[in-house]
Amino acid sequence: MNPPPLDEDTLGTATLEEIHSALFVQLVTGHAQMALMLLGKLPNLHTNELEPVNLEAAKMFIDQLEMIEAKTKGNRTPEETSRLSELLNSVRLEFVTVMDSQVTDGVSPAPPEEAAVP
């Protein structure tokens, strides 16, 4: 079962758990969409044009999704877990595809810096 969309019709009848689930899915979907936009795969919502590829910024959104996955482990519904997993797999695949295409095209992208973990 997917969480209900957040609109006026469903907010009045939705449980707090359903609202939180819908907000969670919106959060992770938004992060995935930002990563895809920064990989040149989705147009900018404001300009409707593709942005130049920014691997470092895209990696930041992927890292944040991975952090959300780790920090919410054991506290997600099966549907939330499935959606998060699908999104992470999709953006990781696109990230690798874009990196590979830049190498194939003769562009030598600098690898994104790894976040330092204390």
Secondary structure, DSSP 8 states (H G I E B T S, - for coil): ------SHHHHTT--HHHHHHHHHHHHHHHHHHHHHHHTTSSB-TTT-SB----HHHHHHHHHHHHHHHHHTTTSS-HHHHHHHHHHHHHHHHHHHHHHHHHHHTT------------
